[in-house]
Each structure stands twice: as structure tokens, then as C-alpha cells.
Amino acid sequence: MIVVVGAINFGTRLSFIALFARREMPPLLARALRHVPAAMLTAIVVPAIVFAAPGELALGAGNVKLIAALVAGVVAWRWRNTLLTIAVGMAALWLLQRFVG
Amino acid sequence: MRTHFSRSAFIEGVRDMLPMTVGLIPFGIVCGVGAIAAGASPVAALAMSMIVFSGAAQIIAAQLLAAGAPFAVIVLSCFVISLRFLMYSAALAPYLKPVAHRWRNLVAFLLTDQAFASSIRRFRESSDIRANVSYFVGGGAVLWLAWQIATIAGILAGAVIPASWQLEFVVPLCFLALLAPLLHDRTALIVFAIAAIAAIALDSMPMRLSMICAGLAGIVAGVIADRVLGRSATTEVEPGN
């Protein structure tokens, strides 16, 4: 299983590098690809913070993960620093859990 | 075969990536803990980190393994979650045209969110491809090494870390740190909103297919927004760090 998953990962990583090594990329694809980072990162991050439990949507102030993520998001947006984002996000989560949860 | 190695650029890549490894360590620990909790042996857990070298895929694999999911579902889920590497691969492709196969393969193996994020600007701005590739490989090598150390730490000390620390929250925070700086124009905000709504609405889809579907919804929204708003707003592939 490890080798199969590893091969898949390597394959996706190499895919376009190999494919477009010799030919030009279609313009529409190139434009669409510009949106991929924001779209995919959103699709990864949002489900991890808006569900209190699997299938249980929690968009209120009672969701400490959501509040901590909003605080961390502002920090990330303003300072563009990964370490600071993680530190503030974790600190916010711990504090909220202690005093709210 | 032309050589693509510049020692000074390699060292520069190593140095620039060092701060990033601090954020990677908790992520790797979580992966090590997850693999052991899923019933993997320490050797298998480390082998997974060495070969797969992708936190998101490793966490999904461990979760599904623990849940007793069939082999095909695990493999397919890992494929779905790895689809984001298609975009990194595509974004790097034009710059790697003149690079020898051996080095292209090495770049592909070391291609991660962090390595991509911290080197894409350099690939765009400098035409010294030899130095750029060396820089990328230097940073990638540091990440790979830190990833193994973190996994070992997770395997050894995992059970000691209390669940109340919620260490796994580091994972969305890492991605948030890459995402937030991208949201600097209207098009990007539309992409974010549509992808977020789709991710919530489609959450019940099996094998985390919701992730790639939400991503595609965001991309389509972005292309349409470009048309409607005029193409002046360019969403740079340029995360912070």
C-alpha cells in the first residue's frame, strides 16, 4: 500500500512537469491553474474548521476551532508568516478551550 | 547530461527553508502518531513518510486504515488528495523545460506545498535555472529530512502527547498560512467563497471527493469571475513565507 500511495503521489507531482516539457500549455488551462491554489487550499481548510463533529456544521461563536482559525487567518493575511500563524492559532485554540469550552 | 547543481544556491535553499521546518515538525508528529494509532508498525510508519512524503495523504491513509476501509478506497482517496500536486506541477512545468530528466524527477519527488510556495517566485523572477533547481532541491531536502525526524518523534513520543493539546489543528493552520495571503483581490475572494460553500455542501461525499469537487467549483468560479470582472485582477500563485 505504501509503495502504491507513494507512486501515486510521485505521479501527480511529475505529471504536468513531464507533459508540458515539450509542448505549450493551452491558455485557458493556464488561466484556470492560477485559481487552483486559492480553491484547493480553501477546500482543504474549511471542512477542517467548520465541523464540530463529522457531519455537524457549527458556524457560531461556540466553535472554538472556527474562532481560532479566523484569528490565525487575520495574522496570516497581515504578516504572511507561517510560524506566527501556527503559534497564534494554537494559542487561540488553547485559550478558547480553557475559558469558553 | 548537463549539470544542474549550484552549491551556493543549494545552501541558500537549505537556509531559507529552516524556519519552515519548525512548522512542519508538529505536522510530522501528527502523521507519526496517526500511523501508529491506525495499527501500522513503526517501520511501516517511517517507510510511509520516506516514500509518500505528503502529510495530507499520510493522514488520510492512516484514518481510513484505522476505519477498516478497503485498499482501493485508501488508494483512491490518496489520489484525490494529491490532485493539488497537479497544479504545482503545471505551474513549475514551463520553467523545468530545459532541465535534465534526472533533476526533473528529483524536483517532482520533493514537490510539496511548502517547497512550491517558497520557490515559485524565484523560478518566475530568475532565469538562472541551474541555481533555481539547486535552491529548490536544497529546500526540499531539508523538508524531507525534517519530515523523517518528526515522524520518528511522533512514533516514539506520540502516545505521550495529550489529546487535549489538539496538535492536529496545526494541519489546517499550515494550509491557512498559505491560503490567507492569496485572498487579496475580488476574484480570489469569489474563488474562496464558492469553494468554501461547496466544501460544506458536498461534505457528505465519500472518500473526501468533496475536496476536489469544491476545488473545481472554486476554479470554475474564478474563470467566470475573470470573464465578468475583466481579466485585470490576476491571482498570483504566490503564497507568503
Chai-1 contact restraints between the chains, C-beta under 6 A:
chainA,res_idxA,chainB,res_idxB,connection_type,confidence,min_distance_angstrom,max_distance_angstrom,comment,restraint_id
A,I2,B,A47,contact,1.0,0.0,6.0,A-B,restraint_1
A,I2,B,M48,contact,1.0,0.0,6.0,A-B,restraint_2
A,I2,B,I51,contact,1.0,0.0,6.0,A-B,restraint_3
A,V4,B,V75,contact,1.0,0.0,6.0,A-B,restraint_4
A,V5,B,V52,contact,1.0,0.0,6.0,A-B,restraint_5
A,V5,B,A61,contact,1.0,0.0,6.0,A-B,restraint_6
A,V5,B,C78,contact,1.0,0.0,6.0,A-B,restraint_7
A,G6,B,I51,contact,1.0,0.0,6.0,A-B,restraint_8
A,G6,B,V52,contact,1.0,0.0,6.0,A-B,restraint_9
A,I8,B,C78,contact,1.0,0.0,6.0,A-B,restraint_10
A,I8,B,F79,contact,1.0,0.0,6.0,A-B,restraint_11
A,N9,B,V52,contact,1.0,0.0,6.0,A-B,restraint_12
A,N9,B,S54,contact,1.0,0.0,6.0,A-B,restraint_13
A,N9,B,A57,contact,1.0,0.0,6.0,A-B,restraint_14
A,N9,B,S82,contact,1.0,0.0,6.0,A-B,restraint_15
A,F10,B,F109,contact,1.0,0.0,6.0,A-B,restraint_16
A,T12,B,S82,contact,1.0,0.0,6.0,A-B,restraint_17
A,T12,B,F85,contact,1.0,0.0,6.0,A-B,restraint_18
A,T12,B,L86,contact,1.0,0.0,6.0,A-B,restraint_19
A,R13,B,F85,contact,1.0,0.0,6.0,A-B,restraint_20
A,R13,B,S89,contact,1.0,0.0,6.0,A-B,restraint_21
A,R13,B,A108,contact,1.0,0.0,6.0,A-B,restraint_22
A,R13,B,L111,contact,1.0,0.0,6.0,A-B,restraint_23
A,L14,B,A108,contact,1.0,0.0,6.0,A-B,restraint_24
A,S15,B,L86,contact,1.0,0.0,6.0,A-B,restraint_25
A,S15,B,S89,contact,1.0,0.0,6.0,A-B,restraint_26
A,F16,B,S89,contact,1.0,0.0,6.0,A-B,restraint_27
A,F16,B,A90,contact,1.0,0.0,6.0,A-B,restraint_28
A,F16,B,A93,contact,1.0,0.0,6.0,A-B,restraint_29
A,I17,B,S89,contact,1.0,0.0,6.0,A-B,restraint_30
A,I17,B,L92,contact,1.0,0.0,6.0,A-B,restraint_31
A,I17,B,A93,contact,1.0,0.0,6.0,A-B,restraint_32
A,I17,B,L96,contact,1.0,0.0,6.0,A-B,restraint_33
A,I17,B,R104,contact,1.0,0.0,6.0,A-B,restraint_34
A,I17,B,A108,contact,1.0,0.0,6.0,A-B,restraint_35
A,F20,B,A93,contact,1.0,0.0,6.0,A-B,restraint_36
A,A21,B,K97,contact,1.0,0.0,6.0,A-B,restraint_37
A,A32,B,I219,contact,1.0,0.0,6.0,A-B,restraint_38
A,A32,B,V223,contact,1.0,0.0,6.0,A-B,restraint_39
A,L33,B,M87,contact,1.0,0.0,6.0,A-B,restraint_40
A,L33,B,A90,contact,1.0,0.0,6.0,A-B,restraint_41
A,R34,B,T235,contact,1.0,0.0,6.0,A-B,restraint_42
A,H35,B,V191,contact,1.0,0.0,6.0,A-B,restraint_43
A,H35,B,I219,contact,1.0,0.0,6.0,A-B,restraint_44
A,H35,B,G222,contact,1.0,0.0,6.0,A-B,restraint_45
A,H35,B,T235,contact,1.0,0.0,6.0,A-B,restraint_46
A,V36,B,M87,contact,1.0,0.0,6.0,A-B,restraint_47
A,V36,B,I219,contact,1.0,0.0,6.0,A-B,restraint_48
A,P37,B,L182,contact,1.0,0.0,6.0,A-B,restraint_49
A,P37,B,V237,contact,1.0,0.0,6.0,A-B,restraint_50
A,A38,B,L182,contact,1.0,0.0,6.0,A-B,restraint_51
A,A38,B,A188,contact,1.0,0.0,6.0,A-B,restraint_52
A,A38,B,V191,contact,1.0,0.0,6.0,A-B,restraint_53
A,A38,B,F192,contact,1.0,0.0,6.0,A-B,restraint_54
A,A39,B,V191,contact,1.0,0.0,6.0,A-B,restraint_55
A,A39,B,A195,contact,1.0,0.0,6.0,A-B,restraint_56
A,A39,B,G215,contact,1.0,0.0,6.0,A-B,restraint_57
A,A39,B,G218,contact,1.0,0.0,6.0,A-B,restraint_58
A,A39,B,I219,contact,1.0,0.0,6.0,A-B,restraint_59
A,M40,B,R84,contact,1.0,0.0,6.0,A-B,restraint_60
A,M40,B,G215,contact,1.0,0.0,6.0,A-B,restraint_61
A,L41,B,F175,contact,1.0,0.0,6.0,A-B,restraint_62
A,L41,B,L178,contact,1.0,0.0,6.0,A-B,restraint_63
A,L41,B,L179,contact,1.0,0.0,6.0,A-B,restraint_64
A,T42,B,F192,contact,1.0,0.0,6.0,A-B,restraint_65
A,T42,B,A195,contact,1.0,0.0,6.0,A-B,restraint_66
A,T42,B,A196,contact,1.0,0.0,6.0,A-B,restraint_67
A,A43,B,A195,contact,1.0,0.0,6.0,A-B,restraint_68
A,A43,B,A199,contact,1.0,0.0,6.0,A-B,restraint_69
A,A43,B,M211,contact,1.0,0.0,6.0,A-B,restraint_70
A,A43,B,A214,contact,1.0,0.0,6.0,A-B,restraint_71
A,A43,B,G215,contact,1.0,0.0,6.0,A-B,restraint_72
A,I44,B,F175,contact,1.0,0.0,6.0,A-B,restraint_73
A,V45,B,P172,contact,1.0,0.0,6.0,A-B,restraint_74
A,V45,B,F175,contact,1.0,0.0,6.0,A-B,restraint_75
A,V45,B,L176,contact,1.0,0.0,6.0,A-B,restraint_76
A,V45,B,L179,contact,1.0,0.0,6.0,A-B,restraint_77
A,V46,B,A196,contact,1.0,0.0,6.0,A-B,restraint_78
A,V46,B,A199,contact,1.0,0.0,6.0,A-B,restraint_79
A,P47,B,A199,contact,1.0,0.0,6.0,A-B,restraint_80
A,P47,B,D203,contact,1.0,0.0,6.0,A-B,restraint_81
A,A48,B,P172,contact,1.0,0.0,6.0,A-B,restraint_82
A,I49,B,P172,contact,1.0,0.0,6.0,A-B,restraint_83
A,A72,B,L173,contact,1.0,0.0,6.0,A-B,restraint_84
A,A72,B,L176,contact,1.0,0.0,6.0,A-B,restraint_85
A,G73,B,L176,contact,1.0,0.0,6.0,A-B,restraint_86
A,G73,B,A180,contact,1.0,0.0,6.0,A-B,restraint_87
A,A76,B,L176,contact,1.0,0.0,6.0,A-B,restraint_88
A,A76,B,A177,contact,1.0,0.0,6.0,A-B,restraint_89
A,A76,B,A180,contact,1.0,0.0,6.0,A-B,restraint_90
A,W77,B,A180,contact,1.0,0.0,6.0,A-B,restraint_91
A,R80,B,P181,contact,1.0,0.0,6.0,A-B,restraint_92
A,R80,B,G240,contact,1.0,0.0,6.0,A-B,restraint_93
A,T82,B,G23,contact,1.0,0.0,6.0,A-B,restraint_94
A,T82,B,A177,contact,1.0,0.0,6.0,A-B,restraint_95
A,T82,B,N241,contact,1.0,0.0,6.0,A-B,restraint_96
A,L83,B,V22,contact,1.0,0.0,6.0,A-B,restraint_97
A,L83,B,G23,contact,1.0,0.0,6.0,A-B,restraint_98
A,T85,B,L173,contact,1.0,0.0,6.0,A-B,restraint_99
A,T85,B,A177,contact,1.0,0.0,6.0,A-B,restraint_100
A,I86,B,G23,contact,1.0,0.0,6.0,A-B,restraint_101
A,I86,B,V170,contact,1.0,0.0,6.0,A-B,restraint_102
A,I86,B,L173,contact,1.0,0.0,6.0,A-B,restraint_103
A,G89,B,L173,contact,1.0,0.0,6.0,A-B,restraint_104
A,L93,B,Q166,contact,1.0,0.0,6.0,A-B,restraint_105
A,L93,B,F169,contact,1.0,0.0,6.0,A-B,restraint_106
